[in-house]
């Protein structure tokens, strides 16, 4: 008998609107990387989740670099690793017992907003070859992203907003977003 057939254009518009809302709801993972001359051996990293996450979380550090055929233990240089909940309470993350470059926090009742940690550049330079290590010199720091940036499990495919903060007079250059005009003191970009 009588069947109702919906026109194709309104259905496509509805599907498009739902997709836009879903993508917008995902938000972005926000990375903050800070380097200060007052603490030249340390890079401080903060990874803010796009939305609060209840339950256990896992932090992972890469051990392989594209184009390399060897393992590099960047996890050796991670220090003061904490998960931060919605109230600002920091909880130390625990290293995986298998020796893998993973840390966990299992407080299932907590709702997490970010992970914070330091990377010790002095130790990295003393133990790795110059081609694999981030380096620091008076008035300069060359930060190799794979050597300092880990991720929170489950966020590795989400869009990323990154903010790099250095001393105000320092120019900042990123190979992810190269520019002939360099920002000084801070650079924000997405990836």
N, C-alpha and C positions, 0 to 999 in steps of 0.2 A: 503494500500500500503506500501510504504517505511516509516518506522518510525526509528527515531534515538534513540538508547539506549546507555546511557552513562555508562561506567563501574563503578562498585560500589566503588572500591578503590579510584579513584580520587575524587569522591563526598565526601567520608568519610574524606579524607585529607583536602578538602576545608572546610568542616564543622568544623573540628578540628582547622584549621588555623583561622577561623573566631572567634571561641570560645576563643582561646588563645589571640587574639587581643582585644576582648571585656573584658576579665578578666584583662588584662594588663591596659586597658584604665580606669578601675575602680579605680586603685590605692589603697592606704590605708589611713584610718583615722589615724592621728598621735596624740597621747596623750603625753603631757609633764607634769610631776609632779615634782615640786621642793620644797624642804624643806631646810631651812637655820637656823643655830643656832642664827643668828642675829634677826630673826623674829620667835621665837619658837612657837608662837600661830597660825601661818598661814601656810597653804599649798597652793601653787599657781599651778593652773592647766590651761593648754592651749590645746585646741582641734583644730587641723588643718584639714580642709576638704581636701579630695584627689583632688579636683578640685574646682575652684571658683563656688560659687552658687549665682545666681542672684535672687533677690526678698526676700520675707519674710523668716525668719528661726525661728525655735522653739527649745529651750533648755529644757531638761527634767532631773529631778533628781529622782532616784528610792526612793520608800517609803517602799518597801518590800525586804526582804533578803531571799534567798532560805533556807528552813528549819525553818523559823520563821512563826508564825501565827498571828503576830501583825503588825501594821503599825509603822514605825519609820520615823519621819519627818526630814530627813537629809537636806531638803531644807531650814530649819531654819538657817543653818550655812553657807550658800552661801552668799558671799559678793562681791562687785565690779564686777558685771557680765557685760561684754561688748562683743559685736560683733565687729570684726575688718574687714574693707573692704580692697580691693586691694591697696588702696593708704596709708594704715596705720591708717586711721581715726577710732577712737573707738566710738561706739554708745551704750549707756546704754540700756540693755534689760529690758523690762517691764514685771512685774509679771502678770500672768493670773488673771483676776478679780474673777474667781471662787474659788480661793484659792488652786487650784491644783498645784503640784510642777513643773510648766512650766513657762517659760519666752519667750517673743517674741520680735522680732525686725521686723517692718513692712516696712522699707524703700525699696520699691519695685524697685527703680532705682539703688540701690547699688549692688555690687558684693562682697560677703563675702568670706573670706579666713579662718577665725578662730573665736573661742569663747574663752575668757579668764575670769577667776574668781579666787577668793580666798575662802578657807574654814577655818572657825575659829575653831581650835581644842580646845582652852580653853573653849569656850562656849559649844562645843560638850561634852567635858568631864564633865562639871558641870551639864549638863542637862540629859545625858543618862547613862545607866548602863555600867559598864566597858566591858561587853560582846558585846555591840552594838556600842561602840565608838572607834575612833582612839585615840591613847594616845601619849603624849610626855613627856619625862623625860630628864634631863641633859645627853647628849650623846646618846640619843635613841629616835626613833619615831616609833610607830607601826601604820601604815596607813592601815586601812580596806577599800578595794577598793569601796565597796558599799556606804561607808560614805562620799567619796570625789569625785567619778567619776560619772558624768551625761553623757548625749549624746545629739547630735544634731539630731532632728527628721529626719528620713529617712536614717540614717547611722548605725542604730543598728545591721544590719546584714552584714556590710562590715568588711573586715579584719582590724585589728588594730595593729599599731606599737606603743609601749610604751617606753618612756624614763623617768627613775626616776633619779633625781639628788639630792644628799645629800652632806654634808660636805666631803671633799676629803679623810679624814681618816676613815670615817664610812663604814663598809661593808654593802652591799645591798643584801637583800634576797627577792625573790618573790616565793610565792606558785604556781604561774602559770608556772614558769620555774625554779624549784628548782635545785640547784647545790651544790656539796660539796665544790667547789672552789668559794668563794664569790668575786664579783667585789667590788672595793672601789670607792666611790664618784659618780659612775654612773652605771646604768644597762639599757640595751636596750633589748627588747624582743617583739615577735609578739604573737597575740592571735586571 
